């Protein structure tokens, strides 16, 4: 099958090049991420037999006039990196391909499709190699632009699952309508959108499971001078309840989602606020994949709405969204509800905080379970918000200052509380909370040779979990192309008194980049854009290579 796909792509490209009067453009990229694991008795980590692991990607794209095509070859030999789904282990081949034609009113794409409806609540197909996620749809995607203010699109196909495809069929329709353009509104931006997604999956041996599950969503976007408002509402049809591949209730449950985003901006000030309520609103292309830890076969996109942190200690206790309905003997919950607020303020020059414009960022987020009362037959009565158990809250401040042309600094402080089940795994609301405070000071300065030096000092205070941490980082720009670093986070409050040390560097030259580091990997959640995966503790070498053309 893979050979046939490659053959069809070759024939298509030869046709485009031979019969088109347009110039052909070729682009692509190569990326390789490898690790050599080694035993570490201090971490109680013993490397697997296949301790040399590698994820490799080769992407090639062609464009000739209105036609374009591409392939992506992937290799995970002898196994995928530690912490990635085992479905990739010892696999290699053409994982993705596409053909596309587009003109002023039409766009048709056959093959591997990435797409998103609205905020992604009911559908998002995307790739993130750092998280090990690629849930593209293999099928057809058609977009129609009948007027300048209307877009209609449709998708149909099967979702990728490693080098195979899910055993369901996904069909979707989406429309976006620019009302302000139609009404010729000069000072108001107003648009409307509506979406529909269907999953068809045969029952096979799953008793009482519906073969068709539908999701619908609608949204409204308003831009008025310095204010914007986005409202999206979605509903999921009734489906069986699954946990770790097993049907856990004879009942079928529907789900709902509401998200409201508000923003205000003027010179020197920006405010962004989000409210979201998710009740039983996670959705997968395979009903039995619900709750898998690798985020494989996801259809809905419900990332955590909390500030995304960049420092080592600020990423120890991170929030992971909890949209699931869970009913078992230990816990019962129906989803999450909460808010996130960001305020950005830029001071005038020559303020008390410095000669240059000082930037202040304040973030607050609060997330809890939705209050619900469960009945003996596993049905429940739910409040829109109610007084559910708190899952996460944080308040953080960030002050960025440039003191002169060679020295700048960033000061960060975070006060947080997180449910132990969210960050450590296990049931929610029964293990208690972890309360922590984190302080970070980052200093960047140019030396006499105009080489940048970056120093980061971090500390985490808590009486819970593994107690106190101290972190230090030093980076030095040897040249415009070469950077080196050394870092350590010391869990001195824990009886094991562990150091997670790292040393390495990177070299960049135009489109090429190589980086190498050696050290310990702290176990826990790693998050990108609010989506998380669990990374086990390990020790070893890591090599990353990339090249684009």
N, C-alpha and C positions, 0 to 999 in steps of 0.2 A: 504493500500500500504506500509506504513512504517513498519507494522508488518511483511509483506511478505519479505521485504528487510532484516530485522533482522533475520528472519528464514533462508533465503538463506545464509547469512553470517555464522550463526551457523553451518549449514550443511557443508559448505566449510571448516571451521576450523576443525571440527571433522574429515573430510576426510584427511586433510593435516597431522594432528597429528597421526592418526591411521595408515596410509599407508606409511609414510615417515620414513626413518632411521635417519633423522637429528633431532637435538635438536630444540625444539620450544622456540623462544624468544618472550617475551611479554613486551611491553613498552607503555607508555601513559602519559597523563597529565590532570590535572584539573585546571581550571582557573575560578574565579568568580570576577566580577567587579560590585559593588553595590553603589548606592547613595541614600541618604535621603535628599530631597530638602526641603527648608524652605523659607518662605516669607522674602523678604528684600526690604523695602520701599526705602532705599537709592539707590538701583539698579533699582527700579521700576519693581522688579521681584516678581511675585506671583506664588507660586508653584502649579502645576496641582493637580487634585484630587488624581491621582495615584503618589504621591510624593515619594514613595519607589519604586525604579527601579533597575533592575539587569540584567546583561548579563552574562551567564554561559556557559562554554564549557567543555565537557568531551571527550577526544580523547583516543582511544585504538587501538594499532597496534600489529599484530602478524607476525612472520616470521618463516618459517620452510623450510630450504633448499632454493630451487628456488621459493618457493611460499610465498606470503605475502598478508595480508588483513588488513582492518581497518575500524573503524567507528568513526564518530564524532556526539555526541549528544549535542544539543544546547537548551538553555532555556532563554526566555526573558519575565520574569514574575515579576509583572503584565504588565510591559512595558519595552521597551528597554531604555537604558540610553538616557538622554536628548541630542538632536543633532543627533541621529541616525535615519535612515529611519523608518517610521511608519509601513512598511510592516513586521517588526519583532515583533511589539507589541503583547503581549499576545499569543505568539507562543512558542512551545517547541516540541522536537521530534528528531529523527535521521535525521540530515540535510545532512550528507555526508557518503559515504561508498566506498570501492574499493576492488577489487581482482587484484593481479598482479602475473605474472609469468615471469621470466627472465632467460636467459642463455647467453652464450658468443656472440651469434649473434641475439638474439631476446629479446624483452621486450614487453609484452602485458598487458595493464591495462584496466580494466572495472570498471566503476563507476565514482567517482568524480576525475576529472583530473586537475592538475595544470601544465601549460606548457608555454613556451615563445619562440617565433621565433625571433632570432637576438636581437636587442635592444628592441623589443616589439612594434615597430611602428605599425605593422599590427595585432599583436596578443600577448596578455599576459593574462593568467588566474592565479590569485593569491589571497592571503588572507592577510588582515591587520586588525586585530581586533580593534586596536586603532582608525582606520578610519571608521570602520563599513563596510568594503569591503570584499566580498567573491564572486567572479565571476567565480568560477570553472565551468568546462564543465562536464555534466553528460552524459557519453557515453563510447566511446572506444578510446584508444590511443595505437598505435602500432609503435614500433621502430625497425628498422632493421639495423644491422651492418655487411654488406657483407664483408668489409675489415677493417683493422685497421685505415684507413684514410677516411672512408666514413660512414655517418650516415643519414638514411632516416626515417622520422616519419610521421604519419598521425593521425588526430583526427576527430571524428565525434560525434555530440551529441547536447544537448540543454544546454544553460547556466542557471546557478542557478540564481533565483531572489527571495530572502528570502527563504521561505520553498517551493516555487513552482519553475517552470522553464519557461523560455521565450517561446513565441509562434513562434519562428523561429528555424531553424536547422543550426548549424555551422559545416562546413567541412574545414579542413586545411591540407596542405602538406608542409613539410619542409625538406631541405637537407643541410648538412654541409660537405664540402670536404676539407681535409687537403692536399693542393698541395705540400707543402714543404716536407712532409713525403713521398709522392709518388715519387718526383724527388730527394729525398735524399739530400736536401739542408741543410747544416750543420749550416750556420750562418744566415739563413733567415727563418722566420716563415711566411708562406703565406697560407691563407685559403679563401674559397669562399662559399657563402651560397645563397640559393634562397628559397622563401616562397610563399605560395598561401593560401588565405582564402576566403570562400564563405559563404554568409548568404542567406538562402532561407526563405522567409517569405511571406505568402499569402497576397494578396491585401486586402481581406475582404472589408471594406467600404472606404479604402483609395484610392481615385481616382488617376490614372496615376502613382502610385508607382510601381517601378520595383520589381518583386518577387525575383530576383537574383541580388545581388550586390557582386562584386568580388574585392579583394585586392591582389596585387602582390608586392613582394619586393625582392631586391637582395642586397648583401653586400660583401665587400672585406676587409680582415684584413691582415695587413702587420706588421711584427716585424723585425727590422733590427738593430742589435747591441743595441744602447741606445734609439732607436726611434720606436714608434708604430703609425700606422695610421689605422683608421677604417672608412669606407665609406658605408653608407646605403641609398638606394633610394627606394621609395615606391609610388604606385599609387592606388587610390581608384576609382572604377567605379562610374558611374552616379547614383545619388539617389536624392530623394525629400529633400527639405529643411524644417526643423521642428524647432519650438520654443515652449517650454512649452506644448508639446503634440498636437500642431496644425500645419498643413501644411501651410506655409506662402508664397509659390510661386508655380506657375504652372510649372515652369521650373525644370529640373533636372541638378545637378551639380556634376562634378567629383572633385577629390582632389589629392594633391601630397605632398610628404614629402622627405626632404633631410637632412641627419645628417652626419657631418664629425667630427671625434674626432682625436686629435693629441696629442702625448705625448713624452716627452724626460726626461731621468733620468740618473744621474750619482751620485757618492758619494757626498752627501750633497746638491744636487740640483734636483728638480723635477718640470716639467712644463706640465700642462694639459690644452688643449684648445678644445672647442666645438663650432661648428657652426650648427645651425638648422633652417630650414625653413619649416613651416607647413601651407599649404593652404587648407582650408576646410578639415581638417584631424582629425576629431573625429568620432568614429564609435561605434555603439551600436548593441546589439543583437535584440533589438526592435527599429524600426525606430522612434517610438513616444517617446522614452526615452531620445532623444538627449537633452543635456543641463540640466538634472536633477541634483540638488545640492548635492545629496548623492553619485554620481559616481556609481550608480547601473547599471548593464547590460553593462558595458564598454567592448569593445573588444580591441581597440587600447590603447597603453600605452604611453602617452606623458607628463611626469612629467615636472615641472618647472626646467630648468637648471640654477640654481643660488645657491649660497652657503647656505647650510642648517645650521641654527643657533640653539644654545642650550640655550640661556639665555631668560629671561622673556621679557625684553624690545626689544631685537633684533627680536622677533617674532611678534611684533605688525604690522609691515608693511612688509608683505611677498608677493612674486610674485607667482601668480597662472597662469599656461600656458593658452594661448588663441588661440587654434587651429581652432576655429569655424568660419564658414561663417555666417554672420548676415546681414539681409536686412530688415529694417523697417523704419518708418518715422523719427526715432530719430538718428539712426546710421547705417552705412554701413561699413563692414570690412570683410576681407577674411581670416585672420589668423595672424600668427606672424613670425618674423624673428629676429635672434639675435645671440649673442656670449656669452660665459663664458670662463674666463681664470683663472687658478690657478698657482701660483708660490710658491714653498716650498724651503726654504733654511735653512740649519743647519750650524751655525757658529762653528769654531774650539774651542776646550777647551781654557780656559784662555783668551777669547776675552774681549773687552771693556764692553760687556754686561753681563759678569758673568764668574765664574770659570768653570761651566759646559757648555755643548753644548746648546747654545740658538737656538730656532727654530722660524723662521719667515715665516708667510703665508700671501700672498697677493692675493686677489680675485677681479676680475672686471667682471661685466656682464652688458649687454645692450640688451634690447628687445623692439621692436616696431611693429606696425602693418605693413602689406605689402601694399605698394602703389598700389592703384587700382582706375580706373575710371569706374563708373557705368553708364549703359545706361538706357533708359526709359523702356525697356522690362525686366529689372532685370538681364540682362547679364552684364559682366564687362570685361575690359581690364586690365591686371595685369602686373606689373614689377616683375622681379625676386627678387629684394630687394627694390629699389626705395627709396623714402623719406617719409615713413609713419610716423604716429604720435607715439611719444615715449610713451611706456607703463611703462618701468621700467629701472633704471640704479642704480648701486651701486659700490662703491669702499670700500673695507674693509681690514684692517690690523690686524694681530694677532701675538703677540710676547709671546712665552712661555719660561720661564726661571726658572732654578733650582739654587737657591742661595747657598744652602748647602744641607746636607743630610736630613734636616728637613723642609726646607722652599722652596716653589715654587710659581710662580705667572704666571698669564696670563693677558695680556693687549690687549683689542680689541677696535678698532675704526671703525665706519661705517658711510659713507656718502651716502645717497640714495635719489632717487626721484621716486615716484610711482603714476600712474594714480589713481585718486580717485575711478573710477569705478571698478578697479581691486580689491582694498582692502576693499572698503565699499559697493560694489554692485552697480548695475545700468549700464547705457551705458558708453562705453569707449570713451575717447577723447573729451568729452564735458563738464566735470565737473572741469577740471584742475588737477594739480598735488599736491601731498604732498611732500614737501622737508624736510628731517629730518637728524639729526646727532645723533649718539648713541655712548657713551663711556662706557666701562665695565672694571672693575678691579677685578680680582679674586685672592685670596690669600689662599694657603693651607699650614698649618704648624702643626707639631707634638708637643704636649705639653710634660710636664715632664713625663707623664704616657704613652707616645707614642700613644696617641689618636689623630686622625686627626681632625683638625678644618678647616672648609671651610667658607670663608667670601667673599661675592660678592656684590660690589657696582656698580650701573648702573644709567645712566642718559640719557634721550632722549630730544633733543632740536628740536622744530618745532614751526612755527607760524601758522600752519594749523591744521585742524581737532580738536583734543582734547588738543592741546598745550603740555606743558612740563610734563615729568614723572620722578620720582625718584624711584629706586628700591634697596632693601636691602635683602640679604639672609644670614642666618647663619645656618650651619649644624655641628653637633657634633657626632662623632663616640663613643658612650658610651662603646661599646665593638666591637669585630670582627663581632658580629651578629646583634647588635642593633644600629640604627642611628635615630637621631631626627633632626628636622629642624623647623625654623620659617622664614617667608618671608612676605614682603609687597611691593607692587608697588603703589605709590601714584601719582595720576593724579592731582598734585597741580596747574597746569596751567589752568585747566578747572573750570568753574564757579561752578560745582557741588562738586569739591574738594574731589574726591573719593579715598578711600583706598581699595585695593584688597589684603586682608590679608589672610595668610594661616599658619596653624600649624599642624605638624604631625610627623610621623616617620615610620620606617620599621624594621622588624625583620626577619632575614634569618637564616635558619638552614639546611644545606645541600640542598636537592632539594625543601625545603619548604620556602615560603616567604609570609609574611603578611604585609600590609601597611595600615595606616589609616591617614586621614587628614581632617581638617575642615577649611572652609573658602569660599572666594568668587572666582568665575570663571569669568575672563575677557572675554567678548564676542569678536568674530572675527574668523579669519581663524586659524585652527590648521593644520599643514602640517607634513607629514612623508614621507621622500624620494622624496620630490617635489610634492606630491599629497595632496590636501587640502580638508577639509570640514569645514563648518561653525559651530561654537559652540556659542549658546546663553549665555548671562550672567545669572548667577545663584548663589545660596548660599546653603551650606549644607555640609553633611558629605560624604566622599568617602572611601569605603573599598575595598581593592584588596587582593585576596587570590590566590596562585598558588602552585601547587605541581606536580612534575614529577617523573616518576619511569621507 
